[in-house]
Amino acid sequence: MKGYQLKITIKGSKPPIWRRVVVPEQFTFCQLHQVIQEAFGWYDYHLHEFEFKKLGLLIRDPGEEDDLMESCSCDVLEEGTQIGTLITENPRFIYTYDFGDTWEHQILMEKEVEYENSYPQVLKYKGDNIPEDCGGIGGYYDLLDQLADPEAEEHDLMEEWAGRQGMEEYDLDKVNANLKAHPAFGQGGAGDGQENAAQERGVQEDAVQEDAAQEHGAQEHGAQEHVVQAHVVQAHASREHAAHKQVTGLRDTEKPETQRPAPRVIHRLEDLFSRFEKTELLRIAKVHHIGGCDELGKNKLAPALAAALLDSRCMGQFFGTISDETAAEFEKAAAARGMEYQGDLEALRFLHYGGYCGFNSMGTAVVPADVAEAYDELNTEKFRSERHYRSQVWACCKAAVYLYGAADAGQVETICKAVGCEADAGEINRLCREMKGVWTDFAYWDGRLIDWDLVQADAYKDVLNYQKGKEFYIPSAAQVKEIARTGAVEIKRHIRPLKAFFLAMVGCDEETAQEAASSIHHHIRLGTTPKAVEDIMEHFGLNLDSQEKMNGFDEIMEQVWKETRTVGNCGYNRVELDAKTARIDPDAPCPCGSGKRYRQCCGRK
């Protein structure tokens, strides 16, 4: 059998960050995508594509294929296409991951090799894993600069964020073990054993010789210091920064229904944890502030961690803040008593993050039977009442961060009182300290709740200075609930005209229109400039190539600027601020153009 030796380099990285891998010749682009995700420590949060520019050819993520087939001028192939049909004649191509941060990987097929294994292998590497959602290569270098100064005020906060996003030293042995065990590649191959070990060593030795030659050439060409350009943060506030979307626990190969194994029953949390990687178990331990785990081997760590999580105090703290909707979904999954459950996985994401349920690759979840039993004992009427109270406080905290960018406990207390929650500032601070690491939607730093995107951009102090002396908007109970549920408020009304404009006048696909409109709205909320909006348009490839289009875009943008609640305006929109200086008849049409009366729209409290 044969294989392909590939060198995969992150474009724009200086010095280059790359992985040299060998994959079996029968691999598909779907499998190659999984190899790259594992090799670079990505978590498969986002969409991706392969591109052969000279051929005008794309291999798209199946999640967006239907939309893009209609609008894309390139030929689009299925991800099930074998890589060998293209790369032998076209050895250079691009893999792009995350169309927000735009991680472009240059792939070079270096040579064909003799390779008997059914699974891939990383032969050599340069550079550690890069955290998800850090803003692309420029944002990554900005992050390194912040982490390089241990005396910096936000150093610990940024270090915590980076760790949550997957920034860690590269472990070649662990990566190759994961690749060998990955269900997409099979469990070993026909040539396992001494023969394959010798063969793999031969491939590695060849790779070392090639690297020496290539790196010598690079040195002669001259190493240059990287220049970090001004960076526009692309992350959305609704991202769950710490809740890794990596599929852990149960994993099934993509097989037809008739070939899939019978559903498995997970009776014990320990059994579920035995299927997790040690790094994932350590992450879960960190979430629950369980120390002394680093020294334990996985065989001891799995049962010890399971016992800790099943303790009523630990479980009570974690479950004691979830919303009524999340609790209802978990109870449905728990009723299956260790059987796989098909439901709303997004609603269970937080509990998966805490280690209380597992996800598999087929879109199902499982709650071990002992977790369900422990929850039944915990879920008394008193507990439900306390949980509801904590969830109210969390929702008010999240609303304050969304509207103000950065908020103290006193501001959260004001929102709590407005929605009928009795928590005072002292209680809010206590809960935030207690739930630090559990409440992941915002940072808690020096008694203040801060939007993660403002932390990343080191901009929250500027926001605080700009807000001095201004009145803060107090949301309604319905608005608090909407922010808690969706991560935003009134967003559909804000982005609908932008999305419609992009579809009608620019001619892009629906996915691009949605993402671009959401990104623009998000940046306006946090405070941005017309130049930043231009950068976003350029990033998504949206060209206003006529005066008519520019005029139409300007008109819509003016409306979006007026309607959007911004942190710089302390949660108010411009319409409301204008109304404070020029009184508007409550029964008059709202200036925002919604068609409603002012008191029923922007003028309502």
N, C-alpha and C positions, 0 to 999 in steps of 0.2 A: 504493500500500500504506500501511497504518497501523502505528503502534507505540504502546506504552504507556510513559509517563514515570512511573517509580516512585521514591519516596524511601524508603530503607531505613535505619532508625535502630536502633542497639543500645540496648535499654531499660536504663535505670539509668545511662547514661553522662552525666557532667556535667563539662565541656561536652559536648553531644551528639556522638557519633561516627556519621557517616552517609555514605551514598553515594547520589547521584542517578544513575539509570541509565535508558536507553531500550532496550526490547526489542521485537522484531517481534511483531505481534498473534497470529501462529500459534504462538508459543512454548508449550510445555507446562510443567507444574510441575517436571518432572524437569530440563528445561533451565534454568528459573529457579533451581533449587537450584544448578546448576553456575555460573550467573552470580554468585550471592551468594558462593559459595566463592572464586571468583577475585577478586571485587571487594573482599572483606575480608581476603584473604590466608590464609584457612583452608586446611587440607590434606585435608579430607574424611576425617578419622580416624574420625568418630563418626556416630551415627544422627541423623536430623532429621525434622521434620514441619512441615506448614503447617496452620494452624487458622483457620477462620472461626467465631468464637465465637457470633455471633448466629444463624448457620445450624445450629450444632451439627454442624459438618462438619470432617473431618480429611483431609488428603492425607499418607499415611504413607510412610516409607522402605520400599521393597520388602523390605529385609532383615528386617523385623519384622512385616510385614503379616499373615502367616498367623496368628501368635499373637494379635495384637491384634484381629483381626476378630472373634474369638470373645468377647473380654472387654470391648471398648470400647462404650460406650453411644452414641457419636456415629456418624453416617454416615461411611464411609470410602471415598474415591475413589481411583482409580488415578493414579499420578504422570504417566501419559501424557495426562491431561486437559488440554486447552488452557486457559491462564489466562484468556482472554477470555470463557469461558463463565461465569465467576464474578465477576471483578474489576470489570467495568463497572457492575454493580448493587451490588456489595459492595466498595468501594474500600479498606477497611481490613481487614488481616488480619495474622496473626502467623506468623513463621518461627522455629522453635526448632532450634538446633544443639547437639549434645552434651548428653544428658540427665543427665550428671554435673555439669558446670559450668553448664549451662542458659543458653546465650547466646540470649536472646529478641530478635528483631528485629521492630520495628514497621514494617510495609510500608503505604505509602499510594500508591494509584494517583492521581497528581496530575491527569493529563489524557491524552487521546488526541492523538497527533501524526502528521504525515505522516512516514513513515520507510520508505525503500526497501531498506535493507540487510538481509541475511539473518543478520547477527551483531549482538550487543548492544554497547553502549558506555556507559562511565562518563562522565557529563557533568561532574560536580563532586563533591567530597568534603570531609569534615572528619574529622581524626583519622588517625593512623597505624595500621598493622596491629597486632593484639593477638596475643600468643603463645598457642598451643594449650596446654590443660591447666594454665592458671595459676590455676584456681579460680573462674571466673566474674568478674563485674564487680568485686566486692569484692576478690577476690584480685589482680586486675589493678592496682587502685589501691594495694594493699599493696606490690606489686612495684615500682610507680613510686616509692613512698616509699623503698624500699631502694636503688633505682638512683640516686636523687637525691643520695645522700651518697657521693662517691667515696672518702672516707676510711674508710668502714665496713669492718669486717673481712671481710665476705663479699661486698663489692661486686663484685669481679672474678668470683667464682664465680657470682653471680646474673646478672651481665651475660652470661657465657658460656652459662648455661642459657637465658636469654631469647632469645639469638641462635639457639640450636639449635632453639627452638620456633617460630621465624618472626617474631619481633619486629623490625621494620625500618621505616624511613621509607617513606611511600607514594610510589610511582612511577606516576603516572597514565598516562604513555606506555607503560610496560611492561605495565601491566594491560590497557590497550586493545589492545595488540599481541597479548597472550595470548588475549583474548576473540575477536579477529578470526580467529586461527589455530586456535582450539579446534575439535576434530573434532565436538563435539556441536552446533555452530552452522553448520558449513559454512565454506568458504574464500571469504569475500566474498559479494556478492550482485549482483542485476541492475543496480543503479544505482551501481556503483563509479565513481570518477573525480571530475571537477570538480563535476558536478551534485550528487553525494552530499556532497562536502566542503562546498559552500555550504549544503546542507540541514542538515548536522550543526552548522555554525556557527550557523544560525538557531535550532536546538533549544537549543544552549548559551547563546545570548544570552537567550532566554526564561527559561531556568533561572536565570541570574544575576539577572535582575530579580525573579523570585519569591523567591530567597534573600534579597535585600536587604529585601524587605517582611517576610518571616518572621522574620529575625534582629532587625530593629528591634522587632517585636512582642515577641520573647523578651526583649530588653533591658528594655523597659518593664515586663514582668511581673516582672522582678527576678531577677538571677542569684544563686544560693545556693551556698555551698561544700558539696561533697559530704561526707557523713558515712560513713565506712567502718565497717560493722557487723562484729561478730565473725564470723570466717569459718571454716567447717569445710572442710578440704581434702578434695576428692573424688577426687583422683587415686589410682590403684592402683599398687602397687609394681611390678607386672609391665609397666608401660608402658615402651617403649623411648624414652626422652626425646629422644634425638638422632636416631634412625632415622626420618626423615620418611617417612610412608606415602603421600606424594604419588606418583601414577603419573607416571613420567618415562620418556623414551626413546621406546618404541614406543607409539603410540596408534591405536586403530581406532574408527571410528564404530560405534555399536550397530546392526548390520545383521543380517538373517537370514543363516543359513549360506550360502545360495545366492548372496547378494549380496556377501559379504565378499571382499576381494582375496586372491589367492594368497599363501601365507606368504612372508615376506621373509627373505632370508638376510643377516645382518650379519657381514661378513667381518672388519671392523676396529673396534676400540674407538673410534677417531677418528670413524667413521661414526655410531656410537651417540651419541657426545657431541655431534655436530652437531645432533641432535634435541633436546638439552637446552637449557634456558634458561641464560643466563650466570650467574644467581644460584645455580642448582643446581651448575654447574661450580665456582664459587667455594667453595661449601659442601664439595664433595668435596675440593678442594685444601686446605681448612682441616683436614679430617679427617686428611689425610696430611702435614700440616705443610709444604706446598709454598708457598713465598713468591713474591712478584713477579708474581702473577697479576692483581691488580686493574687494572694498567695495560694489559693485553692486551685487544684486541678478541676477540669470540667466535671469529672465523675463525682467529685465531692461538692462542687459549686451548685450543680443543678438541684440536688435534694435539699441543700441548705437554703438556697434562695426560695425554693418552693415552700418550705416550711415557714420562712419569714413572711412571705406574701399571704399565706393562709392565716396568719395570726390576726385575730380580730382587730387589734389596734391598727396594724398596718393597712389591712383591708378597709377598715372604717375611715381612715384618713384619706385614702385614694378615692374610694367610692363616695365619700361624704361631700363631694363638691360637684358631682355630675348633674346635668340637667335632667328634668323629668323625662324628656324625649329620649336621651341616651339611656337612662335607667330602664325605660320601657323596652327599648331594643335589646339591651343586654338580657333582660329577663326572658325575652323570646328565645334568644340564643342559648341561655342557660337551661331552658326547659327541655332542650334536646339532649341534655345529660351526656355530653361528650361526643355526640354525633355532629357531623358537619351541618352547618346552618347557612341557608341562602337568604340573606336579608340585606339590610342597609349597612354595608361595611364602613361607610364613611362615618356613620353614627357610632360605630364601635372603635374608630381609629384611636381615640384617647385610651381606651381600655387595652387595646393591643399594645400601645406604647408603654403602658404600665405592666405588661406581661400577663394579664389576666385572660387573654384569649389569643389564639393563633389564627393567622390567615394562610390560605394556600393559593397557589397560582391559578386555580380554577374559579376564583371569585367566591369562595365560601369561607366561613369562620368556624371555629370550634371553641367551646368553653368546656374545659375538663370538668368531669362530674364532681370532683372534690371542691372545685371552685364554686360550682353551683350550690352545693350543699352548705359551704361556709357562708355564702351570700344569703341563703335562706335564713340561717340563724341570725345573721347581722341585720337583716332587713325588717326591723321592728317598726311600729308606728312612730316611736320616738326618733329612731334613726332617720326615717323618711322626712320627718319634720325638720330635723337639723340639716339634712342634705339639701332640702329645698331652700333653707335659709342661706347656706353657703353658696349655692348655685346663684341665688339672687345677688349676693355680694360680688361673686366672680363676674356676672353679667354687667354689673354697674362699673366694675373695674375696666372691663373690656370696652365698654361704651366710652368711658372717660379717655382711655388711651386712643381710641379711634377718633374722637372729636377734637381732643386737645394735643395729641402727640406725646405729651408728658404731663402727668397729673400727680398731685400729692393726695394723701388720704382725706384731707379736708374737702377737696373737690369731689372725690368719690362719695363721701358722706352726703354731700348736697344732692347728688344724683340718687343715692339710696333713699333719702327722705322723699324725693319727688315721685318715686315709684312704689312707696309704701314699705320699704325695707328699713328696719330700725338700727342697722349697724352704725356705730359712730367711728370717728377717725382712729381711735385707739384699737378698736376691734378689727378694723380694716387692716391696719399695719400688722397686727398680730397674725391675722389669717394669711396675709401676703408672706410674712416671714415663715410661717408654718408650712405653707404650700409652695414655697420656692422650689423649683424643680418639678413640681406637679402642674402648677398653672404656667403653661408654656406660651400663652398667646402674647405675652408681653414680658419685658425685663423688669425686675424689681431691684432698684439700685439706690442705696442711700435714702431710703424712705420715699422713693418716687417710682411710679409706674411709667415705663417708657416704651414707645413703639420700637420694635426690633429694627426696623428699617432706618429710623433716626439714630439708633445706636450704631448700626453698621456704617452709616455715613458720617458719624460724629457730628450730628447736626441738632441734637435736641437742646443744647444750650442756646443756640441761636434762636430756636423757637421760643424758649422761655423768655429770652430778652425781648423778643418782639411782642410777646403777650402782656408785658408789664403794664398795669393800669387799665387793662381792658376787661369788659364784661364777658363772662363765659356763658355759652349756650347750655341750657338745661334740657336734655331730651325727654320725650314722653315715655311712658311705660312701653308702648308699642315699638318705639324706636330702639329702646334698650333691648327688647326681645329680638328684634330683627338683627341688630348688630351681633348679639350673642349667637344667633342661629346661623347667620350667613357671613359674618365678618364685615359687613358694610350696611349702609342704610340708604334707601332711595336710589340705589345704583342703577337699576333698570331704566328709570326715567332719565337719568343723567346720560347714560351711554347709548341709549336707543337711537337718538338722531345721528350720533357719530358713526355708529355701526351701519345704519342705513345709508349714510353718505358714502362711506368707504365701499359698500357693495354696489351702489348705483353709479357713482361718479369715478371711482378709482378702478373698479372692476376686479377687486381681489376676492379671494374665497372667504366663506363665512367665518372660518376659524381665525384667519388673520384679522378680519374686521373686528371680531369680538375681542381678541387679545389686544389689538392696538387701542381700541376704544377704552377697554378696562385699564390699560397701562397709562393712558393719558389722564383719565379720571383720577387714578391713584396718585400720580405725580402732582396734579393740581391740588389734591387734598393735602398733601404733605408740603406743598409750596414749591413751585418751579418757575421757570422762565420760558418765554417763547422759544428761545434757542433749544432748551431741553425738549420741548414738544417737537421741534424740527428734527432733533436727534432720534426721537422715538419713531417719527414718520420714516426717516431714512432707514432705521433699523428694520422695520417691517416692510421695506420696499414700496412704500406708498408715495407715488409721485403726483404732485399737482402741476400738470404740464400745460395748463391753460389759465387765463385770467378768470374765466368763469368758475373753474374749480377752486381757485384760491379765494375768490370772493365768497363762494358758498361755504368753504371751510371756515373762513374768518367769522362768518355770520353764526355758524353753529357753535364755534369755539367761544364766542362771546356769551352765548346762552349757557354753555357748560360752565364757564368761569363764574357766571352770576349765580347759578343754581347749586354749585358744589359747596358743601360744608368743608371748610379748610381749618387746619390746625393753627395757622397764622391768625385767623379771625376767631379763634377760640371756639370753633364749632359752628359759628354762624356762616350763612352764605351772604353774598353781596346784596341780594334782594332784601333780606331782613335788615342788614345794616343800613341800606338806603332808606328803608321804611322808618328807621329810628330818627332820621333827620327830616324826612318829608312824609308826614302822616298819610297813610293810604286808607281809603274808605274800606272797611272790612268786607263790604258786599261788592266792591269793585273787582273787575277781572285781575287776577294775580299777574304782576309784571313778569313773572318767569315764563309766561306763555303756555301754561298747562291747560288753560281754558276754565279753570275752577275759580271760585271766588277767593279773594285773598285770605279771608279768615279760615277757609277750608283747605288752604294750601300752605304757602310759606308763612302765613300769618297765624297759623294755629300753634297752640302750645300743647 
